[in-house]
Amino acid sequence: MSVGEIRTAMKTDIVEIRRIVDAVWPDNEISANRIEGVLNDAAHSTMVYAIENQVAGFVDGFSTTSGEGVSRWEVDLLAVHPDFQRRGIASALVTANTEVGQSRGAVIARGLVAVDNVGSQKAFAKSGYETDGVICELMITGGTKGPSDTADADEATTIISVRTMNYTGLWVEGKRSKAGLVDALRQLSDSVSDLGGAVIPCDETKVIDNALSLGFEKVGRYQWWQRPLK
Ligand SMILES: CC(C)(COP(=O)(O)OP(=O)(O)OC[C@H]1O[C@@H](n2cnc3c(N)ncnc32)[C@H](O)[C@@H]1OP(=O)(O)O)[C@@H](O)C(=O)NCCC(=O)NCCS
């Protein structure tokens, strides 16, 4: 473990957070305004790992409520500058951020991790998270025109509005159905959100085909990592 401190991110850390994003996700442009919006959002907790005034890594987590009313903590963004990787910093950040979620009353914490991201998987595992092993397609759409399809809304589908450093969006959860996806597209076209996203188990091929036909794209294979907090 490097000698450093974990603390809540401040506005003055935005430049350093962007520097880390540029280093680990060179194709991903995150604006300073968007980071500031997240830092000011009471539902979020953004934390940095600082070593002598230099920010080596950061994590952002935020609260959501599932369709069943379960209070969750979403560990959403996690990054450590390449100069500081493999020193236990990500593991320490996930642990600290999860404790914030717990202190805010979340019943469960979770993070969506790419199936090939061994470093992130290990960091979550070291913080007490486990995966059920279900491999899912992450599917997103930026569609703002609204669906041409007219399926009725599905009451078993939950649409969750989120704001992250990357995007404002709508997550489609609960029972995955074409009607749910259509409903998300309809809500997306009526909102200021940038994208809609759904995490669909790979064996639900019909739902995946429906999502593709509605304009969703596959962006990668992921697994949920979860940790009960009560
Ligand atoms: C993934 C990431 C956050 C890990 O950060 P880190 O500070 O290096 O992680 P840690 O040092 O806490 O490592 C945890 C474990 O994973 C291992 N590990 C880290 N990176 C690894 C890699 N690329 N391949 C294999 N193992 C790795 C560490 O050796 C450690 O193993 P140990 O528990 O056996 O000692 C960092 O590599 C990163 O920022 N990557 C790019 C962005 C990213 O993928 N973010 C996560 C999105 S969910």
PDBQT file of the ligand as one rigid body, heavy atoms in Angstrom, charges set to zero:
ROOT
HETATM    1  C1  LIG A 301      -8.466  -1.350 -12.470  1.00  0.00    +0.000 C 
HETATM    2  C2  LIG A 301      -7.635  -0.364 -11.638  1.00  0.00    +0.000 C 
HETATM    3  C3  LIG A 301      -8.587   0.647 -11.026  1.00  0.00    +0.000 C 
HETATM    4  C4  LIG A 301      -6.887  -1.132 -10.553  1.00  0.00    +0.000 C 
HETATM    5  O1  LIG A 301      -6.186  -0.187  -9.775  1.00  0.00    +0.000 OA
HETATM    6  P1  LIG A 301      -4.956  -0.611  -8.830  1.00  0.00    +0.000 P 
HETATM    7  O2  LIG A 301      -4.760   0.484  -7.842  1.00  0.00    +0.000 OA
HETATM    8  O3  LIG A 301      -3.830  -1.024  -9.653  1.00  0.00    +0.000 OA
HETATM    9  O4  LIG A 301      -5.572  -1.896  -8.104  1.00  0.00    +0.000 OA
HETATM   10  P2  LIG A 301      -4.979  -2.584  -6.783  1.00  0.00    +0.000 P 
HETATM   11  O5  LIG A 301      -3.537  -2.212  -6.646  1.00  0.00    +0.000 OA
HETATM   12  O6  LIG A 301      -5.889  -2.296  -5.649  1.00  0.00    +0.000 OA
HETATM   13  O7  LIG A 301      -5.036  -4.092  -7.219  1.00  0.00    +0.000 OA
HETATM   14  C5  LIG A 301      -5.924  -5.065  -6.726  1.00  0.00    +0.000 C 
HETATM   15  C6  LIG A 301      -5.384  -6.407  -7.162  1.00  0.00    +0.000 C 
HETATM   16  O8  LIG A 301      -5.463  -6.498  -8.588  1.00  0.00    +0.000 OA
HETATM   17  C7  LIG A 301      -4.175  -6.771  -9.141  1.00  0.00    +0.000 C 
HETATM   18  N1  LIG A 301      -4.099  -6.062 -10.387  1.00  0.00    +0.000 N 
HETATM   19  C8  LIG A 301      -4.137  -4.737 -10.587  1.00  0.00    +0.000 A 
HETATM   20  N2  LIG A 301      -4.096  -4.464 -11.907  1.00  0.00    +0.000 NA
HETATM   21  C9  LIG A 301      -4.024  -5.665 -12.529  1.00  0.00    +0.000 A 
HETATM   22  C10 LIG A 301      -3.962  -6.046 -13.888  1.00  0.00    +0.000 A 
HETATM   23  N3  LIG A 301      -3.939  -5.137 -14.860  1.00  0.00    +0.000 N 
HETATM   24  N4  LIG A 301      -3.911  -7.355 -14.196  1.00  0.00    +0.000 NA
HETATM   25  C11 LIG A 301      -3.946  -8.301 -13.206  1.00  0.00    +0.000 A 
HETATM   26  N5  LIG A 301      -4.002  -7.991 -11.875  1.00  0.00    +0.000 NA
HETATM   27  C12 LIG A 301      -4.046  -6.685 -11.558  1.00  0.00    +0.000 A 
HETATM   28  C13 LIG A 301      -3.213  -6.252  -8.108  1.00  0.00    +0.000 C 
HETATM   29  O9  LIG A 301      -1.957  -6.861  -8.245  1.00  0.00    +0.000 OA
HETATM   30  C14 LIG A 301      -3.907  -6.656  -6.833  1.00  0.00    +0.000 C 
HETATM   31  O10 LIG A 301      -3.744  -8.044  -6.677  1.00  0.00    +0.000 OA
HETATM   32  P3  LIG A 301      -3.522  -8.732  -5.259  1.00  0.00    +0.000 P 
HETATM   33  O11 LIG A 301      -4.786  -8.483  -4.489  1.00  0.00    +0.000 OA
HETATM   34  O12 LIG A 301      -3.324 -10.159  -5.584  1.00  0.00    +0.000 OA
HETATM   35  O13 LIG A 301      -2.350  -8.046  -4.653  1.00  0.00    +0.000 OA
HETATM   36  C15 LIG A 301      -6.607   0.364 -12.540  1.00  0.00    +0.000 C 
HETATM   37  O14 LIG A 301      -5.854  -0.591 -13.255  1.00  0.00    +0.000 OA
HETATM   38  C16 LIG A 301      -7.241   1.330 -13.534  1.00  0.00    +0.000 C 
HETATM   39  O15 LIG A 301      -7.458   2.505 -13.242  1.00  0.00    +0.000 OA
HETATM   40  N6  LIG A 301      -7.539   0.819 -14.733  1.00  0.00    +0.000 N 
HETATM   41  C17 LIG A 301      -8.143   1.619 -15.790  1.00  0.00    +0.000 C 
HETATM   42  C18 LIG A 301      -9.539   2.061 -15.441  1.00  0.00    +0.000 C 
HETATM   43  C19 LIG A 301     -10.437   0.922 -15.017  1.00  0.00    +0.000 C 
HETATM   44  O16 LIG A 301     -10.409  -0.158 -15.601  1.00  0.00    +0.000 OA
HETATM   45  N7  LIG A 301     -11.291   1.183 -13.998  1.00  0.00    +0.000 N 
HETATM   46  C20 LIG A 301     -12.190   0.203 -13.434  1.00  0.00    +0.000 C 
HETATM   47  C21 LIG A 301     -13.492   0.207 -14.127  1.00  0.00    +0.000 C 
HETATM   48  S1  LIG A 301     -14.654  -0.840 -13.243  1.00  0.00    +0.000 SA
ENDROOT
TORSDOF 0
